């Protein structure tokens, strides 16, 4: 009788284990959404969203898989419109990614502050953020990621140098290794938003931006959390019966 109970319990544990590991793959995630700052008609990395100076907003952003999302990207129009300049980033400075980033071959520049927002995101969710600072001429960027705990940094060079967030671009590194992880706003007019403010780091200087990107940090589906709890409960019963 005891043997039968143990056999039944063993089958339950085995079944729970298989169900648990099949559930772990059920992770709620979103693909990277990229914005390419460029001249009209410029090329972009695959499935990135082109933005030119004449645009104040890009709606229904496309993600890296080509799927249309409800997210949008806005330039706060109270700031002066930047200029767009064609200029390719050296290949050895572009981080490695599943698709080529060589389409980042233009950039915005200005001597005035500019403020950009991703909107329509999941309020309070964590997102990876990348800011691609670049200019073919001397530049210095003072950048603030506008979230509830805003990180900020300053980067600059004499020209033709890419920075991804606060670090030098390097083709031997993966794009993910540069990510900053921040939460989106949970209240106020920018709920579900992440802002990126850029301004010159020196008086009468210029900033340069080739693009920005975000990606939601994957979170487990409720079934995974339930599975973990069930598995832990079954294992606890198993340990007790073995005593």
Buried (B, 14 or more C-beta within 10 A) or exposed (E): EEEEEEEEBEEBBEEBBEBBEEBBEEEEEBBBBBBBBBBEEBBBBEBBBBBBBEBEEBBEBBBBEEEEBEBBBBBEEEBEBBBBBEBBBEEEBBBBBEEEBEBBBBBBBBBEBBBBBBBBBBEEBBBBBBBBBBBBEEBBBBBBBBBEEEBEBBBBBEEBBBBBBBBEBBEEBEBEEBBBEBBBBBEEEBBBBBBBBBBBBBEEBBBBBBBBBBBBBEBBBEBBEBBBEBBEEBEEEBEEEEE
